[in-house]
Every structure is written in C-alpha cells, then in structure tokens.
Amino acid sequence: MQPVERGRVEITEGQAQLSEEHESRAAGVAPMEGLAEELAQIDARLAHAPASKAIEWAVERFGRDLVLAASFQDVVLIDLAVKVDPAIEVVFCDTEAHFPETLAFVDEVRARYGLRLTVTKPGPGSGEWPCGTPRCCELRKVEPLRRVLGDKRAWLTALKRVDAPTRAHAPVVGWDPVFGVVKVNPLAAWTDEDVDGYLKDHGLPVHPLVPKGYLSIGCAPTTRPVAQGEDARAGRWAGTGKTECGLHAS
C-alpha cells in the first residue's frame, strides 16, 4: 500500500492479486465452533445496547484487526467509531464511478476527523465490466474489500434492518460468510429517524445529494433520486431487480 496523502492509504490495481490467505477465505466459510458460540452470546448481550457498546466490544476484541467500511453516507457510524478509537482504520471502496459529490464528501469527512483512511480501487478486469454490468460490483466493491479483509478478523458496517427486506434479520454481531470474518452492525436496530436525529443532535455533515432526493447513494450511473413515498433504496439499480451489491449478501 502506498500513502497518497496524510491519513489516506490507497490500494491500487497493481496490488490486487489475492494471497493464499485471502483465497482461503472463500464465500461460505463457517466460523470455528467456539467462535460461533461467542458471537451468539455477544449478539444477545448487545441486541438492545447502545451502538457505542458494540463498537467498544469490537475494538477491544479485535484491535487493529478491525476495520470500518464506509460509503460515507454513513457518517453517523464514523462519528461513533472515532469516539471509541480515533485511530480506527476506515475503508472506502472507490469504484471509479462515484458521484463527484461523494468523493468531495469523503475528503470533507476525512479532514473533519483526521481519519486513517484506506481507499481501494477496482481489481484486474474491471475495465471490461463497467458500472451497471453483471460483474461490476464484484470487481469494484466485493473483491477490493476482500483484499483489505484478508488479514483482518472483523469489520464494522452501517447496515440497518430497515434498509431492505434482505437485511431485516441482521444481527448486531455475527459471522460474515462472504468474507470469512466477524461482522459487526452497531446500527442494526436503528431506524432512519434515529439516524436523522443523531445527525441533527451532533451537528454532523450530510451528503450533499441527500437533500436532492438521493436517499441511498451508490455509483452515479446506477443511482437516481427517489420520488415522494418511494422506498429509500428504490433509486439503486432501478428497473433491474437488483437490491444488493454483494457486500451484504446473506
């Protein structure tokens, strides 16, 4: 990895080859029995606890083997996490198809918190699968994040049960079969109103496209603003039947 500016590390396409360790973490890998029992117990304990408690547990349990993956629309999670661990590693997957407003917002939030930011880039072969094609998310999001998680043991996400039916039963703490690591969802039980209230109460910045009707923001070619009364994620991959990019596949 090569530092490109203070507080920011970039993983380039030339560093995209998966190691043997990465390859051993193929989708579907199950946790060891003892770990599975621990995660079930911790999830039950944190099910109704404040989000900060889940973050505190993850930081204490995994230390520098923990990362926070952020779209940067989820600034609430970043704010909570840096209060627990100011040096936590934050990962942003640059698909090279983001809105300019998103990239500017990433820089704004990075500067606000002095984030230890890692930026991934699309992997080999991504040029043959532009945004909106079948393997786009795999090569621009899933595999780049897999490279980061290859030597980690856990990741924090801003996933909420209210986001989509596919996320309705997300635990606070569980095993991620996609990446073969522990997945911690501190905001799992939060509602959209909870998020909005936290943003206002703490004076946090809001992604500049949200006031324009973009309530769930992904890549520019496959994201549109939603109409009044539409589901927040209706603007993602509209008309395709697709609902997830693969990062949170069950």
C-alpha positions in Angstrom: 0.0 0.0 0.0 1.2 3.5 -0.9 0.4 6.6 1.1 -1.1 9.3 -1.1 -1.8 12.0 1.4 -1.8 12.3 5.2 -4.3 10.0 6.8 -5.0 8.2 3.5 -3.7 5.0 2.0 -4.6 3.8 -1.4 -4.7 0.2 -2.7 -4.1 0.2 -6.4 -5.0 -2.2 -9.1 -1.4 -3.4 -9.3 -1.7 -4.6 -5.7 -4.9 -6.5 -6.4 -3.6 -10.1 -6.6 -5.2 -12.2 -3.8 -2.8 -14.0 -1.5 -3.2 -17.6 -0.4 -4.6 -16.4 2.9 -7.2 -14.3 1.0 -8.2 -17.3 -1.1 -8.7 -19.4 2.0 -11.5 -17.1 3.0 -13.9 -18.0 0.2 -17.6 -17.4 0.5 -19.4 -19.9 2.7 -16.5 -20.5 5.2 -18.0 -21.2 8.6 -16.6 -19.9 11.9 -14.9 -22.3 14.3 -17.3 -23.7 16.8 -16.0 -21.8 19.8 -16.2 -18.5 17.9 -19.7 -19.2 16.7 -20.9 -19.7 20.3 -19.1 -16.5 21.4 -20.7 -14.4 18.7 -24.2 -15.7 19.5 -23.7 -14.8 23.2 -22.3 -11.3 22.4 -25.1 -10.6 19.9 -27.7 -11.4 22.5 -25.9 -9.2 25.1 -25.6 -6.3 22.7 -29.0 -6.7 21.0 -30.6 -3.8 22.9 -27.4 -1.9 23.9 -26.3 1.5 22.6 -24.4 1.3 19.3 -21.3 2.5 21.0 -21.2 -0.6 23.2 -21.0 -2.8 20.1 -18.1 -0.7 18.8 -16.3 -0.8 22.1 -16.6 -4.6 22.2 -15.3 -4.9 18.6 -12.3 -2.6 19.3 -11.4 -4.4 22.5 -11.9 -7.8 21.0 -10.1 -7.3 17.6 -7.9 -4.2 18.0 -6.1 -3.4 14.8 -7.6 -6.5 13.1 -10.8 -4.4 12.9 -11.8 -2.1 10.1 -14.8 0.1 9.4 -16.1 0.0 5.8 -17.9 3.2 4.9 -19.9 4.5 1.9 -19.6 7.9 3.7 -23.3 8.4 3.6 -23.0 6.6 6.9 -21.1 9.4 8.7 -23.0 8.5 11.9 -21.1 5.3 12.3 -17.8 7.1 11.6 -18.6 9.6 14.3 -19.5 6.9 16.8 -16.4 4.8 16.0 -13.8 7.5 16.2 -15.1 8.4 19.7 -14.2 4.9 20.7 -11.0 4.6 18.7 -9.7 7.8 16.9 -7.2 5.7 15.0 -9.6 3.1 13.7 -9.0 2.2 10.0 -11.8 3.3 7.7 -12.1 1.8 4.3 -13.8 3.4 1.3 -14.2 1.4 -1.9 -13.6 3.8 -4.8 -15.4 2.2 -7.7 -14.3 4.9 -10.1 -17.9 5.5 -10.8 -18.9 7.6 -7.8 -20.7 11.0 -8.0 -18.2 13.9 -7.7 -20.2 15.0 -4.7 -19.4 11.7 -2.9 -15.7 12.0 -3.5 -15.7 15.6 -2.2 -17.7 14.4 0.8 -15.2 11.7 1.6 -12.4 14.3 1.7 -14.6 16.6 3.9 -15.3 13.8 6.4 -11.7 12.6 6.3 -10.4 16.0 7.2 -13.1 16.6 9.9 -12.0 13.5 11.8 -8.4 13.1 10.7 -9.3 9.6 9.5 -6.9 6.8 9.0 -8.4 6.2 5.6 -7.8 3.3 3.1 -9.1 3.7 -0.4 -9.5 0.6 -2.6 -9.5 0.6 -6.4 -11.2 -1.8 -8.8 -9.4 -5.0 -9.4 -8.0 -6.5 -12.6 -10.5 -7.0 -15.4 -12.9 -4.3 -14.0 -12.5 -2.3 -17.2 -14.3 -5.0 -19.1 -17.3 -4.7 -16.7 -18.3 -1.0 -16.4 -20.8 0.2 -13.9 -24.2 -1.5 -14.3 -22.9 -4.7 -15.9 -23.2 -8.1 -14.1 -19.7 -8.2 -12.6 -19.3 -4.6 -11.8 -20.0 -4.7 -8.1 -18.0 -7.9 -7.7 -14.8 -6.3 -9.2 -15.3 -2.8 -7.9 -16.5 -3.4 -4.4 -16.6 -7.0 -3.2 -13.1 -8.2 -4.3 -11.4 -4.9 -3.3 -12.9 -5.2 0.2 -11.9 -8.8 0.3 -8.3 -7.8 -0.2 -8.5 -5.5 2.8 -10.2 -8.0 5.0 -7.8 -10.7 4.0 -5.5 -10.0 7.0 -8.3 -8.7 9.3 -10.6 -10.6 11.7 -13.6 -8.3 11.8 -15.4 -5.3 10.1 -17.9 -2.7 11.2 -20.7 -1.8 8.9 -23.6 0.7 8.9 -26.1 -1.9 7.9 -29.6 -1.4 9.3 -32.5 -3.8 9.4 -34.9 -1.1 8.0 -32.7 -0.7 4.9 -34.2 -3.5 2.9 -36.1 -6.8 3.4 -32.8 -8.7 2.7 -31.4 -7.0 5.9 -34.5 -7.4 8.2 -32.9 -10.1 10.4 -29.3 -8.7 10.5 -27.7 -9.4 13.9 -25.6 -6.8 15.8 -22.7 -9.3 15.9 -22.4 -12.3 13.6 -20.3 -14.3 11.2 -19.9 -13.0 7.7 -19.8 -16.0 5.3 -19.0 -13.7 2.3 -15.6 -12.6 3.7 -14.9 -15.2 6.4 -14.6 -12.6 9.2 -16.8 -11.3 12.1 -19.3 -8.7 11.0 -20.4 -6.0 13.5 -23.5 -4.0 12.7 -23.8 -1.4 15.6 -26.7 0.4 13.9 -28.7 -2.8 13.1 -31.7 -1.8 15.2 -31.6 1.9 14.2 -34.4 3.5 12.2 -33.9 6.2 9.6 -35.4 8.6 12.1 -32.7 7.6 14.6 -30.0 8.4 12.1 -31.6 11.7 11.2 -31.9 12.6 14.9 -28.3 11.8 15.6 -27.1 13.8 12.6 -29.0 16.9 13.8 -28.2 16.5 17.5 -24.5 16.2 16.8 -24.3 18.8 14.0 -22.9 16.2 11.5 -22.4 16.9 7.8 -24.9 15.4 5.4 -24.0 14.0 2.0 -24.9 16.9 -0.4 -27.0 14.7 -2.6 -29.4 13.7 0.2 -31.4 17.0 0.1 -31.8 16.4 -3.7 -33.7 13.2 -3.1 -30.8 10.7 -3.3 -31.7 8.7 -0.1 -29.4 5.7 -0.9 -26.3 6.7 -2.8 -24.2 4.3 -4.8 -22.5 4.7 -8.2 -23.6 7.6 -10.4 -24.7 5.5 -13.4 -27.0 3.3 -11.3 -28.4 5.7 -8.7 -31.3 8.1 -9.1 -33.3 10.3 -6.7 -36.4 8.7 -5.3 -39.9 10.1 -5.6 -42.1 11.0 -2.7 -43.3 7.8 -1.0 -40.8 5.5 -2.7 -38.6 3.2 -0.7 -35.2 4.8 0.1 -33.4 2.2 -1.9 -35.7 2.4 -4.9 -33.2 4.6 -6.7 -30.5 1.9 -6.6 -30.3 -0.2 -9.8 -33.8 0.9 -10.7 -35.6 -1.4 -13.1 -33.1 -4.2 -12.8 -34.5 -6.3 -9.9 -31.1 -6.0 -8.2 -31.2 -5.0 -4.5 -27.7 -5.7 -3.1 -24.2 -5.1 -4.4 -22.8 -8.2 -2.8 -21.1 -6.7 0.3 -24.0 -7.7 2.5 -25.2 -10.8 0.7 -26.7 -13.4 3.1 
